[in-house]
Amino acid sequence: MESLKRLLWWMLAGSSGGPNRGRIVILLRSRPYNAHQISKELALDYKTVRHHLDVLLENQLLMARGEGYGRMFFLAPMLENEYAAFEQIWAEIGKSQISAHKDGVTK
C-alpha cells in the first residue's frame, strides 16, 4: 500500500494535471465511462481527458475494455481495493470536493 500512496501523491499532487486525474478517479468509482462521457460529465476537453486516461492507464490505476470510441474505463483492482488511500490523499491536498454537476451529485 505504501507504493500506491507514493504513486497517488505523484499522480495527484505532483503535477498540474493532478486535480483532473482525481476528478476522473472519483467519477469512475461510481461506474465505468468512456472518454466522451467523462469529458461531458467533467466539462473537460476530450483530448485532455484522453491524456489523463492514458497517464492513469500507464500507471496501472485504471483498466480499459473495448476499442475505439466505446472503450470503457474502470478503476483497477489495486485502486478499488485501496480507495481509502486515494480519499486520504485527495483530502490532504485540499481537493475533497469538486464542482457539483447538473445531476446534483457533488463529485
Buried (B, 14 or more C-beta within 10 A) or exposed (E): EEEBBEBBBEBBBEEEBBBBBBBBBBBBBEEBBBBBBBBBBBEBEEEBBBBBBEBBBEBEBBBBEEEEEEBBBBBBEBBBEBBEBBBEBBEEBEBEEBEEBEEEEEB
